[in-house]
Amino acid sequence: EAGVAQSPRYKIIEKRQSVAFWCNPISGHATLYWYQQILGQGPKLLIQFQNNGVVDDSQLPKDRFSAERLKGVDSTLKIQPAKLEDSAVYLCASSTKRGWGPQETQYFGPGTRLLVL
Amino acid sequence: AQTVTQSQPEMSVQEAETVTLSCTYDTSESDYYLFWYKQPPSRQMILVIRQEAYKQQNATENRFSVNFQKAAKSFSLKISDSQLGDAAMYFCAYRTGNQFYFGTGTSLTVIP
């Protein structure tokens, strides 16, 4: 079974530029998560999708971050414009979720490492 | 606000020995779940073990076990018979509803 795929693996941009990250979850997984992991910190949940609908985006900085999951499969996370403090690893995870709880296991992708100069 | 605290930024253990990683959390919820995740260097994060708050029995997965103290809001991870492959960053995490919170992690070194 293929795991969660993310691209690109690395990205370097200058502040005020735009950037987009792509995630392809495990086939059949209904739930998709985007996390931001700043160096030295634990992952911070940005947004959660159930199929193509947003379940929670309370920690997404909506003035510059946006995410979509068209057709309930792949997802894209965009930052526009980027700031220096956006430098982090962006992790995508997916799960089968039929209701949160012990039956849910999140499978993480390798992440995209973003450096904003 | 829910928070997860890991007070040990770094830990080391001799191969084949036992080590315990600490985690405390703050919540006013009664229904929640706790997790330990492992993030090896340059590799994907994977789930090590999980605990349902309503269960009194501590979860166990092979060499990994937890000590869940609900009243104290403590959730420590014990790794027995440590192996070189256990070297990684370990994150404690808490989930309630759609909210998911991670601690800052403990870097575990295994000494041959």
Interface residues (C-beta under 8 A of the other chain):
Chain A: G3 V4 Y33 G40 Q41 G42 P43 K44 L45 Q48 V55 D56 L91 A93 W100 G101 P102 T105 Q106 Y107 F108 G109 P110 G111
Chain B: V4 Y33 R43 Q44 M45 I46 L47 R50 E52 F91 A93 R95 G97 N98 Q99 F100 Y101 F102 G103 T104 G105
